[in-house]
């Protein structure tokens, strides 16, 4: 039986990330399930799980990981810390030719590293099988509620990152007393489902898009909008989802009517740069434009939500968008829209997010690392190997080799 030694990396990118790919309990369970697998952990003072929590589960701390076969982290590994010839798992942020990681991409190839990016792990139907999306949605919706409370001085909630875990955050949420506002949510994947978890914890009733537009309510309500609800082909009401995914540039937004009845908007949908923006700056200047708080969980700068002019931070999650000047302003002013655009939301609940991620990793990915990879999940997800880009990622040639 082939033996594997896994090293859990200390996160060294700035600002530091507290999340881990494998929690102490999951490391212990993997060691028991796979007797041929040894797991060691690089000591760290910033992890959400302490070194002592790992050692209490019998996991060895080891500074030098050069004898490991597989190295696992969360964020990008600094170029000078990469060990040649190893198999790495982390979010490399290279597959869209991100300029800031060009040096990293070149180094991965030069050092003959097999780079398996969590973002590229997919099933046979090309659906992603792992990610932190659920917790981005959970925290993003919480921050949206928190921002609404602050804007109208209705209630003050403890920020999610100051809560120990999701359970404490949900206890905190019980203090929110929302008036009969309308909340619009766009998206249907893991991120959207996470946001719905938070809205459900508040017991906010879900209504149809038609009811949302036409009816008034005595309680807060939300509606979930899928692509057929917020885009259409001009003069054509026969919506085809595959057509939208293939040719989003042929569609126009049908979201503007929702801007006239929505108080809080939570954006969790995937946006293709070829597709239309949800609404325009001109739409915002309409006297009946109503949205006053926007939680842009997907956080595409100048993307589908034109008020997202920059990412915000966990420490300062809100900024204002002034409709008249079209510039940044104070978040809770009467004449500004309060924007929440934190781009690393799962870091606010790192223990829960890490546990969720680690379970998916151990159940849906690692069996194919330690055993036969019949569905070629690892092969498909490998961006480079043996000093060159793999076939699926040759489109990165100009980025990686120039």
N, C-alpha and C positions, 0 to 999 in steps of 0.2 A: 504494500500500500504506500503510495507516494506521500511524503511528509511535507507539510507546509508550515512556515513560520510567518506569522502576521505581526507587523509592527504598527501600532496606533500612534500616529504622528502628533507632536505638539503643534498647535496652530501658531504660526510665526508671522503671518501677514498682519500689517497694521491697517486700520485698528484691529485689535485682537478679537477673535471669534470664540465664544465660550462653548459652542456646540461640539459634539463628538460623533464620529460615525458609529461607534460601538460603546454602549454603556457598560458599566461593571457587570451587571446581571447578565446581559447578552453575551459578553465575553466568557463568563463562567458557563453559560448554557451551551455555547458553541464548543468549548473545550470538552464538555461532557458528551456532546452529540458526536463530535469528530475527534476520536482519540489520536488521530494522526496530525492534528492541528495544534500548534502552540501559539498563544497570543501574548505579546509583551506590549507595554505601554511606555511611551516617553514621558518622563515627569513633566508636570505643568502646574504653574501657580494660578492660571486664569480659567481653567476648565470649569464648567458647571458641576462636574463630578470631580471630587478631590482625589489626589493620589491615594489617600488612605481608604477611600471607598473602593478603589481597584484592588489594593492589597488585601482588604478584608474579604474579597471574593477569591483570593488566592492567585490574583494576576500579578505577574512580575513587572516591576518597573525597570526599564533599561534605557540608558541615555543613547548609546551607540546602536543604531538599528541596521548597521551594514551587513549583519548576518541574516537579515529577514528576506524572505522571498517576495512578500507582498507588503506594500506600505499604504496605509489608509489614513486620509485626512478629510477635512471638509473644504476649506478654501485653498487657493493656489499656494503651492509650495515655493518659497523663494529659490531662485535659480541656483544660488550658491549652496543650497541645502540638498539639492537633488543628488541621489546616489546612482551612478551609472549602472545600466543593465538590469534594473529592477522593474517590477510590475507595480504601477501606482494607480490608486483610486482617489480622485478628488474632483471638485468642480474647477475645471481649468479655464473656463470662459475664453475659449479660443475658437469655437466652431463658427462664430459669426465674424471671424477675423478682427476681434477686438484689438485695436492698436496698442493698448497698454500691456497686452500679454504676448506681443510678437516675440520678444526675447525669450519668454518662457517656452513658446512653441518651438523655436529654433533649438533651445537647450535640450528639450525632450528628445528631439531627433538626434542631435549630436551625441547625447549620452546613451543612445540606444535603449531608451526607456519604452516599455509598453504602457501607454497612457489610456486608462479606461475612465472615461468621464461619466459621472452619475447621470448627467443630462442626456447622454447618448445611449443609455441602457433602455432598450425597447423590446416589446414582444414581437411576434411574427407580423402583427398588423400595424406595426410602427407606433404603438402607444407606449408612452413612457411608463416605466414600472416602478420608479423610485423618485422621491423628491421631498422637499420641505413645504410643498404647496399648501397642504391642509393647514399648517400652522400660520402661514402667511395670511390665509383667509380668516382664521380664528382671531388673530391679533389685529388684523386690518379692520375688521368690523368693530371690534372692541374700541380701537382708537377712534373710529368714526363716531361711535356713541359718546365716547369721552369728549371729543371735540365739540359735538353738538351741545352737550351739557355746559361746557365752558363758554361757548359762544353766546348762549342765552342765559348764562348764570343760573342754570336749573339745578345742577348737582356737580360735585367734584369726585371723580374716581381716582384711585391710586393707579399710576401708569402700570401697564402689564409687566414691564421689566423690573418693577419693584415688588411684584408678587412672586412668591416662591415657586408657584406652579399654576397650572390651569384651574385647579380646584379653588385656589385662593382668588384667582381672577374672576371666576364665576360667582364667588361669594360677594366680591366687590361689585359685580354687575347688578346684583339685587338692589343696590342702593339707587340705581338709575330710575328716575321717574319721568318717563317720556310723555309728552302730550300727544294728541292724535295726529302725529306726523306721518308722512308717506316716505318710505325708503325704497329706492329702486336699486336692484342688484343686476349687473350684467355678467354673464358667464355661466358655464355648466360643468366645469371640471372639478378637480380636487380643491382648488383655491376657493371656488364658489361654494362648494360643500362645507369647507371650513367656516366661511362667513355665515352660512346658514346655521351652523352649530351655535354660533354666538347669538344670532337673532332668536333661535329656538330657546336658548337658555333664558332669554328675556321674555319668552312666551309671546313674541310678536306674531300676529296672524298673517298667514300668506294669502294673498288674493290674486286673481288673474290679472293680466295686463289690461284687459277691457274694464274690469271693475276699478282698477287703479286709476285709470284715466277718467272714468265717468262718474264714479260714486264718491260720496263723502262718508267718513267714518267717525265714530266716537272714541276710537282707540288707535294706537299706532299700528300700521300695517306695512307689509313689504310685498313687492312682486319681483319675481325672477324673470329676467328677459334673456331669451336665447337669440341666436342670430336672426331667425325668421321674424323676431319681434322688433329688432333694431336696425336691420338693413333690408333693402329691396332693390330689384332692378328697376330702373325708371320705367314707368307705365306698364309694369308687369307684376302681377300679384301672385304668380305661381313660383313660390320659393323653392330653390333646389340647393341643399346644403353643400353637396359636392361641387356644384358650380361656384358657390361662394368661396369655398376653400381653394379652388383652382384659379378662379379669376375674380378676386375681391375688388379689383379696380373697376369692374363693370357695375358695381353696386353703389347706391347712395344711402345716406343715413335716414332712418325713419324714427330716430330718437327724439328730435326736437319737441314733439308734443308732450313727451314725458318731462322735459325740463320745466314745463309750465305748471306741473302738479307735484313735483318731487321736492322734498325738503333736504333729505340726505341721500347722496348717490354713492354707492359702493361699486367700484369698477374692478372686476376680477377676470375679465375675459382676455383671451389671447388676441393680440392685435398684429396683423400683417401690415407693414408700412404701405402696401399698395391699397389697402382698404380705406374707406372714408373715415374721417374723424366723427366722433359721436355727435358733436355739435360744434358750431363755429363761434368765433369772437363776435360776429354779427348777431347770432342767435342770443348771445349773452346780453346784448344791448337792448333787447326787446323788453318793454316795461313789464311783461308778464313772466319773464324768466324768474324762476322761483328757487332754484337750488342754492343753498347757503353753506352747506358743508359737503365736501367731496373727499371720500377716502379712496385714493387711487392706489389700490393694492398692487396692480401690475407695474405701475411706476415707469411707464415709457415717457421719457422726456420729450416734450412737444410731439406726443404720440396721439392716441385716440382721444385723450382728454386734454384739450388745449390749455387748460389752466395749470397743468403740471409743467412748470418752467424749470424746476430743478428737483432733485431728490432731497428729502428732509432726513433728519437723523433721529435715532432713538431718544437722545437727550432733548432735542428740539423738534418734535414731530410735526408741528403745524407752522404754516406760513399763510399769509393772506394774498389773494389775487384781486387787484383792484380793476373792476370792469371798465371804468372810465379811462384810466391811464394805461391799462393792459400791462401793468407791471406789478412786481411784488410789493406787498404792503403788510401792515400788522394783521395777524390772523383773526382777531376777534372784534375788529372795527365793524361798525354798522354797515358800511358800504363795501365791505370786502367779502369774498367767498373764502371760507376757511378750508385750506388744502392740507390733507395728510398724504404724504408721498414718501414714507420710509421705505428704503429699498432692501432692508435686511430684517424684515418683520419677525421671522422665526427666532431670531436671536433674543427677542424679548421674553420668550419662554423656552430657554435653551434645554432644560431638562426634559420637558415633555416632547419638544421637537426632536431631540436626539433619540429618545426612546422610540418614538413613532418611526423615525428614519431607520434606526438600527434593526427594528423588527422586520421591516420590509427588506432591508439589506440581507439579513440572515435567512429569511424565508424565500425571497424571490431572486436573489443574485448569487449568494455564496455557494449554494448547492452546485451551481454550474462552474464555479471556480475550483471546488474540491472534487468534483466528479465530472461525468461526461456532459458536454455542452451541446446536447442534441439540437436545440433550437438556434445555436450559434449566437447566443445573446452576448457573450463576452467578445467573440470575434467581431460582431457588428459594432460593438461599443468602443473598440480599440481604435483610437485616432491615429496612433503611430506605433510601430514595432520594428525592432531590428534596424534602427537608423533610417527609417523612411515612413512616409505616410502610407496608411492602408488604402485599399482601392476606394472605399466609400468616402474617403476624406482627401482625395487627390485634388479636389477643388480648392484646397488650402495651399497649393504649391507656391503661388506667387507670394503668399503671406509667410510661409514657413521657410522657404529657401532663399528669398531675395535679401 
